[in-house]
Amino acid sequence: MKKQVRRFSIIVCSILLVSIVALLTSCKKTNVVSDLDFLDAETSEAENGLSYNYAYIGKFPQTVVSDELTINALNDLKVSKSSGFYEYENNEYVKLVASPYALDYTFINKSVINKGQSYYFKVEPIKWRIISSSSSSYQLLSEYLLFSDSYSSTPASYSESSIRQYLNDTFYNSVFTEDEKAYINLTTLEDTATSDYVYLLSNKDYTNKKYGFTTSNASTNTRYSISTDYARASGAYLNFDETYNGTGNYWCRQSGTTQPSFIARIGFDGSTSSDLASHSNYKTVCVRMALTIKPLTSK
């Protein structure tokens, strides 16, 4: 009888120890930021070697599908009429005919992107870097470059730009659920006299130490951003040397009401200056968007 009791005690202690280890491991992987539980907030290291707080909200096609079984299954499916996605095993996918900027561009898995070939991309939660926070809001910046597009097809102020219209209409309505929209603030941008749900940061914002960027205009890992597979296949101009490996240029919000032909951008190496600009109709420049959300308790 004593042996049975001892054996039972050992089993209970072992189960308890395993549970504690699992809990500690879970806590190490995910450091939940206050009031962001519903967003699966975490603290982790970025590709640039720095650590940030992150949150996940909204979904967008990102990673190319390389598994042949999944590709074959998707080839047999039809697009869902309700979502516009291919739905397979509780995941969503989009199909894209690749048009990379250059023939030697590769996906993140190092496979070459073949121009004209159709690929499937998994629709995944968008990873946002928390660049500032207060008791009433969190300001988020997309960690990755999700796609490329022109700032505006014709010279335009930010308030009249096509990228602003796209971000606050098509992007906002297709990427976020109605429940998620309830937490997204309408943000007033004083330098452009606009109020937006989704917006671009200004050139000045990208040298703001408060947001975690260096104040210098020189190249820096605090500003450069890696492109997703989807962006790589859809025409974004990128740099693939050993240091940057898939980083791209991305637009800044143009302050004021002028209608310039050239718009400031962040370089693939994280550099920024008023002289670093691209024509507003270049579709090869990436888009890195920002938004402001309410804490969970303030819905």
NORJO-V836988 format. One record per pair of residues at least 12 apart in sequence whose ideal C-beta (glycine too) atoms are under 7 Angstrom apart, sorted by the first residue. I is the first residue (numbers start at 1). J is the second residue. If there is no record, write none. Layout:
<<I;J> <I;J>>
This chain:
<<30;42> <31;43> <33;53> <33;130> <35;295> <35;296> <35;297> <36;55> <36;138> <36;296> <37;296> <38;296> <39;55> <39;56> <39;57> <40;56> <41;53> <41;54> <41;55> <42;54> <46;143> <47;226> <48;221> <48;224> <49;221> <50;221> <50;222> <52;129> <52;130> <53;130> <54;127> <54;128> <54;129> <54;130> <54;143> <55;128> <55;130> <55;140> <56;125> <56;126> <56;127> <56;128> <57;126> <57;128> <57;176> <57;180> <58;126> <58;175> <58;176> <58;180> <59;123> <59;124> <59;125> <59;126> <59;175> <60;123> <60;126> <60;146> <60;175> <61;94> <61;121> <61;122> <61;123> <61;230> <62;121> <62;122> <62;124> <62;146> <62;228> <62;229> <62;230> <63;121> <63;122> <63;124> <63;229> <64;107> <64;119> <64;121> <64;229> <65;93> <65;120> <65;121> <65;122> <66;109> <70;88> <71;120> <73;88> <74;86> <74;88> <74;93> <74;120> <85;123> <86;120> <91;122> <92;123> <93;120> <93;121> <93;122> <93;123> <94;121> <94;123> <95;118> <95;120> <96;119> <96;121> <96;230> <96;233> <96;234> <97;116> <97;118> <98;113> <98;114> <98;115> <98;116> <98;117> <98;119> <98;233> <99;115> <99;234> <99;235> <100;113> <100;115> <100;232> <100;233> <100;235> <101;235> <101;236> <101;237> <101;238> <101;284> <103;115> <105;232> <105;238> <105;240> <107;229> <107;232> <108;229> <108;246> <113;232> <113;233> <119;233> <121;229> <121;230> <126;142> <127;143> <127;144> <128;140> <128;141> <128;142> <128;143> <129;141> <129;143> <131;211> <131;212> <132;210> <132;211> <136;298> <137;185> <137;292> <137;293> <137;294> <138;293> <139;290> <139;292> <140;290> <140;291> <140;293> <141;201> <141;288> <141;290> <142;288> <142;289> <144;225> <144;226> <144;227> <144;228> <145;225> <145;226> <145;227> <145;228> <145;231> <145;236> <145;248> <145;250> <145;286> <145;288> <146;228> <146;230> <146;231> <146;287> <147;230> <147;231> <147;234> <147;287> <148;231> <148;234> <148;235> <148;236> <148;283> <148;284> <148;285> <148;286> <148;287> <149;163> <149;166> <149;283> <149;287> <150;162> <150;280> <150;281> <150;282> <150;283> <151;163> <151;251> <151;263> <151;280> <152;280> <152;281> <153;281> <155;259> <155;260> <155;261> <155;280> <156;259> <157;254> <157;257> <157;258> <157;259> <158;192> <158;194> <158;253> <158;254> <159;192> <159;193> <159;194> <163;251> <163;287> <164;196> <167;198> <167;199> <167;289> <168;196> <168;197> <168;198> <171;198> <172;197> <172;198> <182;299> <183;293> <183;294> <183;299> <184;197> <184;291> <184;293> <185;292> <185;293> <185;294> <187;199> <187;292> <191;255> <191;256> <192;253> <192;255> <197;291> <198;289> <198;291> <199;253> <199;289> <199;290> <200;251> <200;252> <200;253> <200;289> <200;290> <201;252> <201;253> <201;290> <202;252> <202;253> <202;255> <203;252> <203;264> <203;272> <203;274> <206;223> <206;252> <206;266> <206;272> <207;272> <217;271> <217;272> <217;273> <218;271> <219;269> <219;270> <219;271> <220;270> <221;270> <222;270> <223;266> <223;270> <223;272> <224;244> <224;247> <224;268> <224;269> <224;270> <225;247> <225;250> <225;288> <226;246> <226;247> <227;246> <227;247> <227;248> <227;286> <231;286> <232;246> <235;283> <235;284> <236;248> <236;284> <236;286> <237;249> <237;284> <237;285> <238;268> <239;268> <244;268> <244;269> <247;268> <248;268> <248;286> <249;265> <249;266> <249;267> <249;268> <249;278> <249;285> <249;286> <250;265> <250;266> <250;285> <250;286> <250;287> <250;288> <251;263> <251;265> <251;285> <251;287> <252;264> <252;265> <252;266> <261;279> <261;280> <262;277> <262;278> <262;279> <262;280> <263;277> <263;278> <263;280> <264;276> <264;277> <265;277> <265;278> <265;285>>
